[in-house]
């Protein structure tokens, strides 16, 4: 039986997509993360084409056996233009499957014919209003009061008043970690913070703290619907 596979950029992307897929009751496999380290902060220098190529190359054997029908590539748009990200993905696809059809837009399959094998591929870029990454989305769809996390804005202003700054990507990651540990974890859960206040746990056992009905997720849901 052939399957549909999503390639993701980081372990947190994987947990996030798995949570939404469960919520939507779709039958989609999320492949292991492109980033080889579970330390999110090691992946902030930018997405590695080497790792995306490897992820695609690792699927070759299953593709040749007819076990893969569709592949979805799910990565952050960051501060790039959509066409830049599409070109990035196309370069990686062409490196692994040379001479095949190019992607021209998100949320749209292209047919790949390679070595007598046929499959489809599509991409989606995590964003809020055309910018950002997973944490940008999470800040938007948070469902609980976020007093602790929101107070980080005052901390950021304090830094600025002293000639220091923090990158928005770093700030958003910090915001999400504070939201998880202090706004959504009980005192009892904080005694087991490594597990009970982790991102993985928040997506698997406490998904109610996210608003999966938020309209910002509509395009992502449309992307996932293509694989269901």
C-alpha positions as CSV (number, residue, x, y, z in Angstrom):
1,X,0.0,0.0,0.0
2,X,1.3,3.4,-0.9
3,X,1.5,6.2,1.7
4,X,1.5,10.0,2.0
5,X,4.5,11.5,3.8
6,X,5.1,14.9,5.2
7,X,8.7,16.1,5.5
8,X,9.1,18.7,8.3
9,X,11.9,21.1,9.4
10,X,12.1,20.4,13.1
11,X,10.8,18.0,15.8
12,X,8.4,20.7,17.0
13,X,7.0,21.0,13.5
14,X,6.5,17.3,13.6
15,X,4.6,17.4,16.9
16,X,2.5,20.4,15.8
17,X,1.5,18.7,12.5
18,X,0.7,15.4,14.3
19,X,-1.6,17.3,16.7
20,X,-3.5,19.0,13.9
21,X,-3.7,15.8,11.9
22,X,-5.2,14.0,15.0
23,X,-7.6,16.9,15.4
24,X,-8.7,16.7,11.8
25,X,-8.7,12.9,12.0
26,X,-6.6,12.5,8.8
27,X,-4.5,9.5,8.0
28,X,-1.1,11.1,7.1
29,X,2.4,10.0,8.1
30,X,4.8,12.7,9.3
31,X,8.4,11.8,8.4
32,X,11.2,12.3,10.9
33,X,12.4,15.9,11.1
34,X,14.9,17.3,8.7
35,X,16.9,18.8,11.5
36,X,19.0,16.1,13.0
37,X,19.3,17.8,16.4
38,X,16.5,18.0,18.9
39,X,18.0,21.3,20.2
40,X,15.8,23.9,18.4
41,X,18.4,26.6,18.9
42,X,20.9,24.7,16.7
43,X,18.6,25.1,13.8
44,X,18.2,28.9,13.8
45,X,21.0,29.6,11.3
46,X,18.6,28.7,8.5
47,X,17.2,25.7,6.8
48,X,19.9,23.4,5.4
49,X,19.5,22.3,1.7
50,X,21.7,19.3,2.5
51,X,19.2,18.0,5.0
52,X,16.2,18.5,2.8
53,X,18.0,16.7,-0.1
54,X,18.9,13.9,2.3
55,X,15.3,13.6,3.4
56,X,14.1,13.3,-0.2
57,X,16.9,10.9,-1.1
58,X,16.0,8.7,1.9
59,X,12.6,8.2,0.4
60,X,13.9,7.0,-3.0
61,X,13.9,3.3,-2.1
62,X,10.3,3.4,-1.0
63,X,9.3,5.5,-4.0
64,X,10.9,2.9,-6.3
65,X,8.9,0.2,-4.6
66,X,5.7,2.1,-5.1
67,X,5.3,2.7,-1.4
68,X,5.0,6.5,-1.6
69,X,2.2,8.2,-3.4
70,X,2.5,11.8,-2.2
71,X,5.2,13.9,-0.5
72,X,4.5,17.2,1.3
73,X,7.3,19.6,2.3
74,X,6.5,21.7,5.3
75,X,9.0,24.4,6.2
76,X,9.1,27.9,7.7
77,X,8.9,30.9,5.4
78,X,11.0,32.9,7.9
79,X,11.9,36.3,6.3
80,X,11.9,35.0,2.8
81,X,9.6,35.7,-0.1
82,X,7.4,32.8,-1.2
83,X,9.1,32.5,-4.5
84,X,12.5,32.3,-2.8
85,X,11.2,29.4,-0.7
86,X,9.7,27.7,-3.8
87,X,13.1,28.0,-5.6
88,X,14.8,26.6,-2.6
89,X,12.6,23.5,-2.6
90,X,12.9,23.1,-6.4
91,X,16.6,23.2,-6.2
92,X,16.6,20.4,-3.6
93,X,14.0,18.4,-5.7
94,X,16.0,18.8,-8.8
95,X,19.2,17.7,-7.1
96,X,17.6,14.4,-6.1
97,X,15.2,13.9,-9.0
98,X,16.9,15.8,-11.9
99,X,14.9,16.9,-14.9
100,X,11.5,16.6,-13.2
101,X,8.7,19.2,-13.1
102,X,9.1,22.3,-11.0
103,X,6.8,23.6,-8.3
104,X,5.3,27.0,-9.1
105,X,3.1,27.6,-6.0
106,X,2.2,26.2,-2.6
107,X,-0.7,23.9,-1.9
108,X,-0.5,22.4,-5.4
109,X,0.8,19.0,-6.5
110,X,3.2,18.5,-9.3
111,X,3.6,15.0,-10.9
112,X,7.2,13.6,-10.6
113,X,8.2,11.0,-13.1
114,X,11.6,9.5,-12.3
115,X,13.2,6.2,-13.0
116,X,9.9,4.7,-14.1
117,X,8.3,5.8,-10.8
118,X,5.4,8.3,-10.5
119,X,4.5,10.3,-7.4
120,X,3.3,13.7,-6.4
121,X,4.9,16.5,-4.4
122,X,3.7,19.8,-2.9
123,X,4.9,22.3,-0.4
124,X,3.6,24.6,2.3
125,X,5.5,27.4,4.2
126,X,4.6,28.1,7.8
127,X,3.7,31.8,8.1
128,X,1.5,34.5,9.5
129,X,0.7,37.1,6.9
130,X,3.6,36.0,4.8
131,X,6.3,36.1,7.5
132,X,7.6,34.0,10.4
133,X,7.8,30.4,11.5
134,X,6.1,27.9,13.7
135,X,6.3,30.0,16.8
136,X,4.7,32.9,15.0
137,X,1.7,30.7,14.3
138,X,1.6,29.4,17.9
139,X,1.5,32.9,19.3
140,X,-1.4,33.6,17.1
141,X,-3.4,30.4,17.9
142,X,-2.7,30.3,21.7
143,X,-6.0,29.7,23.5
144,X,-5.2,30.3,27.2
145,X,-4.4,33.6,29.0
146,X,-0.7,34.4,28.3
147,X,0.1,36.9,31.1
148,X,3.5,35.5,31.8
149,X,4.5,35.2,28.2
150,X,3.1,38.6,27.2
151,X,5.1,40.3,29.9
152,X,8.2,39.5,27.9
153,X,7.3,42.5,25.8
154,X,8.3,44.7,28.8
155,X,11.5,42.7,29.1
156,X,12.2,43.3,25.4
157,X,11.6,47.0,25.8
158,X,14.0,47.0,28.8
159,X,16.7,45.4,26.6
160,X,16.1,48.0,23.9
161,X,16.4,50.9,26.4
162,X,19.8,49.5,27.3
163,X,21.1,49.2,23.8
164,X,20.4,45.5,23.5
165,X,18.1,43.6,21.2
166,X,16.8,40.1,20.7
167,X,15.9,38.7,17.3
168,X,12.2,38.2,16.7
169,X,12.8,34.5,16.0
170,X,14.5,34.0,19.3
171,X,11.9,36.1,21.1
172,X,9.0,34.1,19.7
173,X,10.7,30.8,20.8
174,X,11.1,32.2,24.3
175,X,7.5,33.4,24.3
176,X,6.2,29.9,23.5
177,X,8.4,28.3,26.1
178,X,7.2,30.7,28.8
179,X,3.6,30.2,27.7
180,X,4.0,26.5,28.1
181,X,5.8,26.5,31.4
182,X,4.1,29.3,33.3
183,X,0.7,30.1,31.6
184,X,-0.5,26.6,30.9
185,X,1.3,24.3,33.4
186,X,0.0,23.8,36.9
187,X,2.3,23.9,39.9
188,X,2.1,20.1,40.0
189,X,3.0,19.8,36.4
190,X,6.0,22.2,36.9
191,X,7.4,19.6,39.3
192,X,7.8,17.4,36.2
193,X,8.5,20.4,33.9
194,X,10.9,18.5,31.5
195,X,8.0,16.2,30.5
196,X,4.7,18.0,31.5
197,X,5.7,21.5,30.3
198,X,7.5,20.3,27.1
199,X,6.4,21.1,23.6
200,X,5.8,17.5,22.7
201,X,3.5,17.0,25.7
202,X,1.7,20.2,25.0
203,X,0.9,18.9,21.5
204,X,0.1,15.4,22.4
205,X,-1.7,15.7,25.8
206,X,-2.6,19.3,26.2
207,X,-3.6,20.4,22.6
208,X,-6.6,22.2,24.1
209,X,-4.3,25.2,24.8
210,X,-4.2,25.8,21.1
211,X,-7.0,27.1,18.9
212,X,-7.0,24.7,16.0
213,X,-10.1,26.4,14.6
214,X,-8.3,29.7,14.1
215,X,-8.6,31.0,10.5
216,X,-4.9,31.5,10.3
217,X,-4.7,27.7,9.9
218,X,-7.1,27.5,7.0
219,X,-4.4,27.3,4.3
220,X,-2.5,24.7,6.3
221,X,-5.7,22.6,6.7
222,X,-6.2,22.9,2.9
223,X,-2.6,21.6,2.4
224,X,-3.2,18.7,4.8
225,X,-6.6,17.9,3.1
226,X,-4.6,17.2,-0.1
227,X,-3.0,14.2,1.6
228,X,-6.0,12.8,3.5
